[in-house]
Amino acid sequence: MTDQIELWIEGFITSIMFYPLLAGFIVIDAVFPLAPSESLITLAGAWSGSRGVPNIYGIIGVSVLAAVIGDNLCYFFGRRLEKVIRRFPADSRAARAIEWATRNIEKRHMSTIIIARFLPWARFILTILLGSHRFPWFRFFLIDTFGVILWATQAALIGYIGGWLFKDFPLIGMAVGLVIAAVVGSLIEWLQRRKEHHDPEVDAAVQADMDAAAAAEKDTAKKDNQSNTQRDNQREE
């Protein structure tokens, strides 16, 4: 059974259609993130580390090209797609990504664009917001391309290392590569949340919101007291 699975995977990954399918999956993931495309990149990298095919440089090159195309499609269709993302429920992952992107893009657009590439929903939301708000395209293109190169390289090399470590057991190598990739992705998200938690600007914004809410509540109470006093005076008269 294991041998049959290995033959099927090798037939798929070494076929002439693999690179077009990889590119198509990455573009679709950029436009609508149903499944993280880095998983397929990692799987291909693992097989490359174990069997020597497909070529690791080919995997990275195709992944970079496809991701840049997908991100730029999101950017150019940003004004239309923004209406779509605004309809997501407030407690959804997409809504949290919108909040994160809106809060960070004005303060640190370069690092935000690069980090977003490693977070599936964040990269989708961010590129739409940048396009809809007419962020300078050439600047976006340069920063995004740099982020994509980092993203594709780490996804492919993580798989390659897993496959290389288990050359005689390629399926185990693929599984190890996916586990390492998941750990790295979770670590990036954790570091980003930790950074925001200790960001003095974010703390100041939260405190400002709390102060504003307290002031509004105090103002409402004051108006209620004035209304009650007026009614009492009218009754006495």
N, C-alpha and C positions, 0 to 999 in steps of 0.2 A: 504493500500500500504506500509506504514511504517512498519507494523507488518510483512509483507511478506519479506521485505528486511532484517529485523532483524533476522527472522528465517533462511533465506538463509545464512547470514553471520555467524550466530551461528553454522549452520550445517557444514559450511566450516572450521571454526576455531577450532571447537571441534572434527573434524574428525581425524581418524588415519593418514591420508595423509598430515595433515597440516604441521607438523614439517619437513618431507622430502621436501615438496614443498617450505617451507620457506628457508631451507638450499640450495636447488637448485637455488632459485631466487637470494640469496646472492652470491653464487659462480659465477653465470653468470654475475651478476652486477660487480663483481671484475674483471672478465676477459674482459668484454665488457660492459661499463656503459650505457645501454639503458635507464634505469630508476633507480633512487636511491632506493636501497633496504631498507634503513632506514625507508622509508614510510610504508612498510609492517610491519616492527618491531614495529613501533609506533602504527599502527592500532591494531596489536595483543595485545600490551601493554594496549591500551585503553579498549579493550574488557575484558581483564583480570581485569582491575581496576573496571569495571562496573559489570561484571558477575562472576568474580572469575576464569574463564577459558579463554584461556589456562594458565597454571602455569607460573608466571612471571619469575621464575628462569629457567624454561625450555626454555622460549623464549630467554633469555639472553645467556644461555649455548649453544643452537643450533646456535644462531647468531654468537657467538664468534668462534666456531669450523668451521663453514662454511666460515666466512670471512678470517680466517687464512689460510684455504685451498686455497681459491680463490686468496689471495695475493701471496701465495707461488707459485701457478701455473704461475701467471704473472712474478714473479721473475725468475723462472726456464726457461720460454720461452722468456725471455727478449731479447736475441740476435736476435731471429726471428721476434718478434713483434715490435722491434725498427724500422725496415724498414717500417712497416705499419704506425706507428704514425708520422714518418717523412714526410709522404705524405699529411698530413692534411694542408689545406690552412693556410697561415701566419696569417690571421685575425680570425681564428677559436678559439673556447674555448680550444681545445686540444693544439694548438700552444702556447697559452698563458700559459697553464699549463706546457708545456715543458720548456718554458723560466723561469717560477717561480721555477720549480724543479731544473733545472740546476744551477740557481743562488744561491739557498739556500742550496743545499745538501752538498756542500764542506765546507760551513761555520758552519752549525749547523744541522748535519744530524739527531740527535736524535729528536729535536723538529719538524723538517721538516717531518719526517716519521709519527710522531704522528698527527700533524695538517693535513697532507694530507689525513688521514683516514676519516676526516670529510668533505672533499671536493671531490665529486664523480670523476671528471675528473683528479684531482690532484693525487689521490691515484692510479688510473689506470696508469697514465703516470709515476709516480715516481717509482713504483715497476718494471716497464719495464726497466727504465733507470738504476736502481740499479742492476738488473740482468745482463743487457748487459755490464755494466762496472765492473762486478765482485766484487761488494761490498760484504764484508764478510757475508756469509749467516747466520751464527749463531747469529751474532750481529743484522742483519736485523730481524731475527725470534723473538728475545727477545723484541726489540723495537716495532716491528709491533704488536706482541701479546698484549703488554701493551696498545698500542693505540686502538686496536680492542676491548679490554675489556671496555675501557672508552667509545668508540663509541657505542657499543651495549647496555651498561648499560644506557647511557643517552637517547638513542632513545627509549628504552623500558619504562623507568621510566617517560619520558615526556608523552607518551601515557597513562601510568597507572594513572598518576595524573589527566589527562583530563577525563578519564573514571570514576575515583573515585569521581570527583567533580560533575559528572552528571550521577549518578548511575541509575536513573530512565529513563534516555534518552541516551542510549548507542550510538546512531548515532551522537547525539550532542557531546558526550564525545570524539568520534573518530575524529570529525571535529575539536574540540578544541585542541586535541593532535597534529593533523597535523599542525594546525596554529602555535602552540607553537614551534614545531620542525622546521618549516620553518623560524620562527623568530630567533631561536637559530642558525640555519645554516647561515642565512644572517649576523647575528652578528659576527660569527666566520670569515666569509669572509671579512667583513668590518674591523675588528680588524687586520687581516693579511695584508690587503692592507694599512691600516694606519701605521702599524709597518714598512712595507717596504718603505713607503713614507718618514718616518722620520729616516730611517736607514742611518747613516753617510757613511757606506761602499757602499750602493747603490747610494747615492748622489755622492760619489767620483767616482764611476764607470761611472755614467751618465756624470759627468763633464769631465772625461778622454775621453769618446767617443766624446764629443763636442769639446774638445781641439784637438783631433786627426783629426776630420773632418775639423776644422778651419785651422790646419797646412797643411793638404792635399790640401785644397782650395788655401791657400797662395802659396804653392809650385807650383801648377798648373798655377797660375797667373804669378809667376816669370818666369816659363819656357815659357809661352806665350809671355811675354815681351822680353825675350832673343831672341826668334825666330823672333819676329817683328823687333828687332834691327838688327839682322843678315840680314834679307831681305832688310831693308833700306840701309844697308852698301853695299850690293851687287848691288843694283840699282844705288847708287852713283858711284860705280866703273865702 
